[in-house]
């Protein structure tokens, strides 16, 4: 693989890989280091990488595997998944902003309590906007399993949110 091919096929995935690594590792420095390690590993295995049909899925899978390995080595828990802020929030009054941030934090806390595989599905689909096929390729599971587990994750998230929200209203 030539440098130009690396720049065209791999480097455009940098931000997506970083956000995915950050969703697993929770620390910016760790996520940045991990993405650099993935790039280095891909560069060092150029001959193998050229035979990959779906470079994006391969890079995301490699990011996931290396991040999970790093977690196992550090014996740390899966951290929160960052959910991007919406520009419309800045236009709200202080009470609306506070309510939004409280709901946002509640959703993050509930997501952190989900099993790791469900957290990754929510990150890839709902935050990164990946297709079911891309997620299936990344996680090495069937599209059907992606859809079923994503449905379960969303149901658990909704149920927990409603339970906590209803309790707070009493």
C-alpha positions in Angstrom: 0.0 0.0 0.0 1.3 3.3 -1.0 1.2 6.4 1.2 -1.5 8.0 -0.9 -3.7 4.9 -0.7 -3.2 4.9 3.1 -4.2 8.5 3.2 -7.3 7.9 1.1 -8.5 4.6 2.6 -7.5 4.8 6.3 -6.9 8.3 7.5 -10.5 9.5 6.7 -11.7 7.0 9.4 -9.6 8.7 12.1 -12.4 10.7 13.7 -14.8 7.8 13.7 -12.2 5.4 15.2 -11.3 8.0 17.8 -14.9 8.4 18.9 -15.4 4.7 19.1 -12.2 4.2 21.1 -13.2 7.1 23.4 -16.6 5.4 24.0 -14.8 2.3 25.2 -11.7 3.8 27.0 -13.3 7.1 28.2 -9.9 8.9 28.3 -8.9 11.2 25.4 -5.3 10.4 25.7 -5.9 6.6 25.6 -8.2 6.9 22.6 -5.7 9.1 20.7 -2.9 6.7 21.5 -5.0 3.7 20.5 -5.9 5.2 17.1 -2.2 5.9 16.4 -1.5 2.2 17.4 -4.2 1.0 15.0 -2.7 3.2 12.2 0.8 1.9 12.9 -0.4 -1.7 12.9 -2.3 -1.2 9.6 0.8 0.4 8.0 3.0 -2.5 9.2 0.6 -5.1 7.7 0.1 -3.3 4.4 0.1 -6.5 2.3 -2.7 -8.0 4.4 -4.7 -4.8 4.5 -4.7 -4.6 0.7 -6.8 -7.8 0.6 -9.5 -6.4 3.0 -12.9 -5.9 1.3 -14.2 -3.4 3.8 -11.4 -1.2 5.2 -13.8 0.8 7.4 -15.2 -2.3 9.1 -11.7 -3.7 9.5 -10.4 -0.5 11.1 -13.4 -0.3 13.5 -13.0 -3.9 14.5 -9.3 -3.5 15.1 -10.1 -0.4 17.2 -12.7 -2.3 19.2 -10.4 -5.3 19.8 -7.4 -3.2 20.8 -9.5 -1.0 23.1 -11.0 -4.0 24.8 -7.6 -5.5 25.2 -6.4 -2.3 26.8 -9.3 -2.4 29.2 -8.6 -5.9 30.1 -5.0 -5.1 30.8 -5.9 -2.1 32.9 -8.8 -4.0 34.5 -11.0 -0.9 34.2 -14.7 -0.7 33.7 -16.4 0.5 30.5 -16.9 4.2 30.9 -19.7 6.5 29.7 -20.5 7.0 26.0 -20.2 10.6 25.0 -23.4 11.8 23.3 -22.8 14.9 21.1 -24.3 18.1 22.3 -26.9 19.8 20.0 -26.5 23.4 19.0 -30.2 24.1 19.8 -29.4 23.7 23.5 -27.4 26.9 23.5 -30.5 28.8 22.5 -32.6 27.5 25.5 -33.2 29.3 28.7 -31.2 28.2 31.8 -33.9 25.9 33.2 -34.3 24.1 29.8 -30.5 23.7 29.6 -30.4 22.3 33.1 -33.2 19.8 32.3 -31.5 18.8 29.1 -28.2 18.2 30.8 -29.8 16.2 33.6 -31.6 14.0 31.1 -28.4 13.6 29.1 -26.4 12.6 32.2 -29.2 10.1 33.1 -29.1 8.5 29.7 -25.3 8.3 29.8 -25.5 6.7 33.3 -28.0 4.1 32.1 -26.0 3.3 29.0 -22.9 2.7 31.2 -25.0 0.1 33.1 -25.8 -1.9 30.0 -23.7 -4.9 29.1 -20.6 -4.0 27.0 -21.9 -5.4 23.8 -25.1 -3.4 24.0 -23.1 -0.2 24.8 -21.0 -0.7 21.7 -24.2 -1.2 19.5 -25.7 2.0 20.8 -22.4 3.8 20.2 -22.0 2.5 16.6 -25.6 2.9 15.5 -27.2 5.8 17.5 -24.1 7.9 18.0 -21.9 7.1 15.0 -24.8 6.5 12.6 -23.3 3.3 11.2 -25.5 0.9 9.1 -26.5 -2.5 10.4 -24.2 -4.0 7.8 -21.2 -1.9 9.0 -21.9 -2.8 12.6 -22.2 -6.5 11.8 -18.9 -6.4 10.0 -17.2 -4.5 12.8 -18.5 -6.7 15.6 -18.4 -9.9 13.5 -22.0 -10.8 14.2 -25.0 -11.1 11.9 -27.2 -8.2 10.9 -30.1 -9.9 12.5 -28.3 -10.2 15.8 -27.3 -6.5 15.5 -31.0 -5.5 15.1 -32.2 -7.8 17.9 -29.6 -6.7 20.3 -30.0 -3.0 19.4 -33.7 -3.3 20.0 -33.1 -4.9 23.4 -30.6 -2.2 24.3 -33.0 0.5 23.4 -35.8 -1.1 25.3 -33.6 -1.5 28.4 -32.6 2.1 28.1 -36.1 3.3 27.6 -37.4 1.2 30.5 -34.7 2.4 32.9 -35.2 6.0 31.9 -38.9 5.8 32.4 -38.6 4.1 35.7 -36.1 6.7 37.0 -38.0 9.6 35.5 -41.4 8.4 36.9 -39.8 7.9 40.3 -38.4 11.4 40.2 -41.9 12.7 39.4 -43.5 11.2 42.5 
